Amino acid sequence: MTAFIRKYLRKRDKNLTRSRHLREKRVAAKSTFLLKNRRLTIAIVVATTFALALISFWGQAPSGPRISADQLARVQVTAEFPFTYISKIQTDREKERQRKQVAPIYSVSYQHFSEFEVFINNLNDLMLKFSQENRDLSKSQQEEQIEALLNETIQKSKFSVDVNGILTLYRETDFRGRYRLLQQGLTELWYIYREGIFSPVSQRPGAVNRYSLVKITDGQGQTREVQFKTPTEALLDLRVRLNRLENSEIIYQSLFEIMKEGIVVNLFYNEADHTREINAVVEQIKPVEVPIKKGDTIIELGSIVTARDMEKLSAYEDQRRKEAKSAPIMGDFMQEKVFYMLILLAVSITFIALTFPRNEQTNSHYLMCALMIIINMSAIRMVLELGESSLFSETNSFSHC
């Protein structure tokens, strides 16, 4: 019985020892796999690479070389892809060009002509009534009395009509001819007056030299284009028109001396309507789109950088940032940074392999180093995000020639 029990115990101890050895072998194999397996080492390297790339560059976009306007370009920037941008500078230039082409708008006043027409008709009626009531007087007496009556009437009015011209017209014509000439004179004066008389001295500077046509608004709210005249040009036009009415030089000159008092400036710059017209024209201008082909030069090496160059460069940078953000993992920017990171890690691993003893080169050490690097890079990124608006501002992602 004792021998049976002893044999049973030996067999149990043997089985326990075998089980313990098997467990130790499995633990040792697992420990060896975790510490020495090269596939795990490679996985740690790859995972660390992507973790560092995401920590360092996630949410970042490429920024070009620092170039300032009105300075010499030290690099040449060439477009790596085609794009189109809206040029504010060219749009503003087009708006300014169209703004300058809008003819000024003036308001025309016909009040002076209306008053002058009434005044001339009153004079004509006065002379007609005087001639009818004083037929018995001699011609010299009639002229003396009519001159005094005309002087009195003119002094009471706002017009400074030449009395001698009226007297000459009174002597040389009868009441029918005088009425016909005065009405024809007023008609010719109206043709000149309705187009508008412009004073370059008191009105908008430069308008006379820059425009042959201006727009005017009359009292009825109608707008039309007219060819303006200065007072001197209006007087010359009046001479030509009156000369066609009468062959007699004396009568023609007298009629001109009377009618020239109706020539006054009646165009006044209408800033509100002109501004409204300019705004209407400017609103119709579409933004200028500038196409850029792949390979086009954005910044020429050695040239002075202009505001237009800066606008083009800014649009190019914005487009690159959009592309980087649209593909944050598989985009060219992230692929480029991951590639650089792999090279850096490969160099670091080679340095570790050649420097540290082989018995200390285990996956646990690699993992510990990777975790420390990731923690440090995360802290650095947080500090930079809090203190800076962008990272790696000197990164040059452009093509240089």
RABELQUI-V161765 format. One line per field, one symbol per residue. psi: psi as a letter, one per 40 degrees, with the letter a starting at -180 (. if undefined). Layout:
psi->???
This chain:
psi->dddddddddddddddddddddddddddddddddddehdddddddddddddddddddeheiihhaihhiifihheihhhheiiihihhdddddddddddddehiihihhheddddddddddddddddddddddefdeiidddddddddddddddddeieigihdddddddddeiadddddddddddddddddddddhhhhedeahiedddeheiihihaeeeihihihiiidddddddddddddedhdhdddddddddddeeehihehhhgdddddddddddddehiihhhhhiheihdhhheihhiddddddddddddddddddddgddeiddddddddddddddddddddddediideegiddddddddddddddddddddddddeidiifeehheihi.
